Amino acid sequence: MNTTSLWNITNEMQRLERIFEDSQGELSTANEEQYSYMIDLLQNKTDDFVEFIRKQEDLIEVAKSRLKQYQDYLKARENKIYALENYCIACMNKLNVDRFEGQLNEIKKRKPVQVVKILDENKIPPEFVTIEQTISVNKSKLKNALKNGDVEGAELIDSPNVSLMFNLKRG
């Protein structure tokens, strides 16, 4: 792997291009050799750069996979605790008791929390109702309309975000 940075290669190539422009299209043999060397370095750095990016993408995929496995593991443990708690409640109900006592610990049933059950939403008085309204623009449709002409309140511009595409050269 090359230790010269892409940034340094770019700067050196710009420096040599300025020399080329300042000398009306003439480069000394040493500068021509240096420019050719920089082209080779840039080609090698391009390959190294893509290899590094792909390795990072692979590591991200492995991390996502592991994260999914950990999430599944956590969910299974949470489900196990839920099942054990329900099992314990069933045992308490079977014995008609509200608690189990050990030498160090005790298990008690909690009083159920009161929750609101809506029977008919239309009969709820207005002071208990909140109306939420969401307005959103369909950017996909708007983009198509803008391609065919002007739409008041919007314009089609080039995104300031530049993305890179990595391709394996063929032949």
Backbone torsions as a table, in degrees:
resi	resn	phi	psi	omega
1	MET	NA	140.6	-178.4
2	ASN	-79.2	139.0	-177.7
3	THR	-94.9	-8.5	177.0
4	THR	-76.3	132.4	-175.9
5	SER	-76.8	154.3	175.8
6	LEU	-58.0	-38.5	179.8
7	TRP	-63.0	-45.8	-179.7
8	ASN	-66.5	-38.3	177.2
9	ILE	-62.5	-45.5	179.5
10	THR	-60.6	-45.4	179.1
11	ASN	-61.3	-43.2	-179.4
12	GLU	-65.6	-40.2	178.5
13	MET	-65.4	-38.4	176.8
14	GLN	-64.3	-41.3	179.0
15	ARG	-60.8	-45.3	179.9
16	LEU	-66.9	-35.2	177.6
17	GLU	-66.9	-36.7	176.5
18	ARG	-65.7	-40.4	176.9
19	ILE	-61.4	-42.6	179.4
20	PHE	-60.8	-44.6	179.0
21	GLU	-67.3	-42.4	-178.5
22	ASP	-66.0	-27.7	-178.0
23	SER	-99.3	23.1	178.1
24	GLN	52.2	48.2	173.1
25	GLY	84.4	13.7	179.6
26	GLU	-114.8	136.1	174.8
27	LEU	-126.1	144.0	175.8
28	SER	-68.5	163.1	179.4
29	THR	-59.4	-40.2	179.7
30	ALA	-63.9	-41.6	179.7
31	ASN	-70.3	-36.0	176.5
32	GLU	-63.4	-43.2	178.1
33	GLU	-64.4	-39.9	178.3
34	GLN	-64.2	-41.6	179.8
35	TYR	-65.5	-42.8	178.0
36	SER	-62.2	-40.9	177.3
37	TYR	-62.8	-40.7	179.1
38	MET	-65.9	-37.1	176.5
39	ILE	-61.3	-45.9	177.9
40	ASP	-61.6	-43.2	178.5
41	LEU	-61.7	-41.6	-179.5
42	LEU	-63.6	-40.9	177.5
43	GLN	-62.4	-45.6	178.7
44	ASN	-64.4	-41.3	-179.0
45	LYS	-66.1	-36.1	177.5
46	THR	-59.8	-47.7	178.5
47	ASP	-62.3	-44.3	178.5
48	ASP	-62.3	-40.7	-178.4
49	PHE	-62.6	-48.8	-179.7
50	VAL	-64.0	-41.2	178.6
51	GLU	-60.7	-42.5	179.4
52	PHE	-64.7	-46.0	180.0
53	ILE	-60.5	-46.1	-179.6
54	ARG	-62.7	-38.2	177.8
55	LYS	-64.2	-41.2	178.0
56	GLN	-63.4	-41.3	177.8
57	GLU	-62.6	-40.8	177.1
58	ASP	-62.5	-42.0	179.1
59	LEU	-64.5	-36.3	177.2
60	ILE	-63.9	-43.4	178.9
61	GLU	-62.6	-40.7	177.3
62	VAL	-63.2	-43.6	179.9
63	ALA	-63.6	-40.9	178.3
64	LYS	-62.6	-41.3	179.3
65	SER	-63.6	-45.1	179.3
66	ARG	-65.3	-39.7	178.6
67	LEU	-60.0	-43.4	177.8
68	LYS	-61.3	-43.5	178.6
69	GLN	-61.6	-42.3	179.3
70	TYR	-66.4	-39.8	177.6
71	GLN	-63.5	-42.1	177.3
72	ASP	-62.6	-41.8	178.4
73	TYR	-61.3	-47.8	179.5
74	LEU	-61.2	-43.9	179.9
75	LYS	-61.7	-41.3	178.6
76	ALA	-63.3	-41.3	178.9
77	ARG	-66.3	-41.4	178.0
78	GLU	-62.8	-42.3	178.2
79	ASN	-63.4	-38.0	179.0
80	LYS	-63.4	-44.4	178.7
81	ILE	-62.3	-44.1	179.0
82	TYR	-59.3	-45.4	179.6
83	ALA	-64.1	-41.2	179.2
84	LEU	-65.6	-39.2	178.0
85	GLU	-64.3	-42.9	177.8
86	ASN	-64.7	-37.1	176.5
87	TYR	-60.8	-45.3	-179.5
88	CYS	-64.4	-42.1	178.0
89	ILE	-62.1	-42.2	178.6
90	ALA	-61.3	-40.4	178.6
91	CYS	-65.9	-41.6	177.6
92	MET	-62.8	-44.0	179.0
93	ASN	-62.4	-39.5	-179.3
94	LYS	-63.2	-37.1	179.1
95	LEU	-90.3	-3.8	-179.1
96	ASN	57.9	46.5	176.9
97	VAL	-126.3	159.9	179.7
98	ASP	-105.9	-0.2	-179.0
99	ARG	-157.4	153.7	169.4
100	PHE	-120.3	137.2	179.6
101	GLU	-120.5	130.6	173.5
102	GLY	-106.5	-173.2	177.9
103	GLN	-72.2	-32.7	-177.4
104	LEU	-113.7	-24.1	-173.4
105	ASN	-132.8	160.8	172.7
106	GLU	-135.8	153.1	177.3
107	ILE	-122.1	124.6	180.0
108	LYS	-124.8	146.1	172.0
109	LYS	-76.5	137.4	174.3
110	ARG	-89.7	151.4	174.3
111	LYS	-66.9	135.0	-179.1
112	PRO	-59.7	142.5	177.1
113	VAL	-79.2	137.9	178.1
114	GLN	-77.0	134.5	178.0
115	VAL	-128.1	154.4	180.0
116	VAL	-90.4	130.7	175.4
117	LYS	-112.7	119.1	-179.7
118	ILE	-82.9	122.1	179.3
119	LEU	-91.5	-41.9	178.4
120	ASP	-148.7	104.7	-176.1
121	GLU	-58.8	-32.1	-178.3
122	ASN	-70.1	-19.1	-179.0
123	LYS	-94.3	-3.8	179.7
124	ILE	-72.0	129.9	179.2
125	PRO	-59.2	147.2	-175.3
126	PRO	-56.9	-29.1	-178.4
127	GLU	-68.0	-12.4	178.7
128	PHE	-105.6	6.6	-175.8
129	VAL	-113.6	135.3	173.9
130	THR	-115.9	129.1	178.4
131	ILE	-100.3	122.6	178.7
132	GLU	-109.2	132.2	-179.7
133	GLN	-126.3	131.5	178.7
134	THR	-118.3	126.9	176.5
135	ILE	-112.6	127.5	177.6
136	SER	-138.4	149.6	-179.8
137	VAL	-97.7	132.3	175.9
138	ASN	-80.4	93.9	-174.9
139	LYS	-66.8	-29.2	178.9
140	SER	-64.9	-49.0	178.0
141	LYS	-64.3	-41.5	-179.6
142	LEU	-62.6	-41.2	179.0
143	LYS	-61.2	-44.2	178.4
144	ASN	-62.8	-40.8	179.0
145	ALA	-65.8	-40.1	179.5
146	LEU	-66.0	-32.5	177.0
147	LYS	-65.1	-27.8	-178.5
148	ASN	-95.8	-3.4	179.4
149	GLY	160.3	-174.3	-178.8
150	ASP	-80.3	143.9	172.5
151	VAL	-128.9	124.8	-177.9
152	GLU	-61.6	134.5	176.8
153	GLY	92.3	0.2	-179.8
154	ALA	-151.2	156.9	173.8
155	GLU	-145.0	157.2	179.7
156	LEU	-97.8	119.8	180.0
157	ILE	-126.8	162.2	173.7
158	ASP	-78.7	133.0	179.4
159	SER	-62.9	140.8	177.0
160	PRO	-73.1	-11.3	-179.5
161	ASN	-84.4	125.6	176.6
162	VAL	-105.3	132.8	178.8
163	SER	-113.2	159.2	-179.8
164	LEU	-108.6	147.6	175.6
165	MET	-123.2	130.0	-179.3
166	PHE	-108.9	121.9	-179.8
167	ASN	-127.1	145.4	174.1
168	LEU	-81.7	124.2	179.5
169	LYS	-68.7	140.0	179.1
170	ARG	-110.2	127.6	174.9
171	GLY	67.6	NA	NA
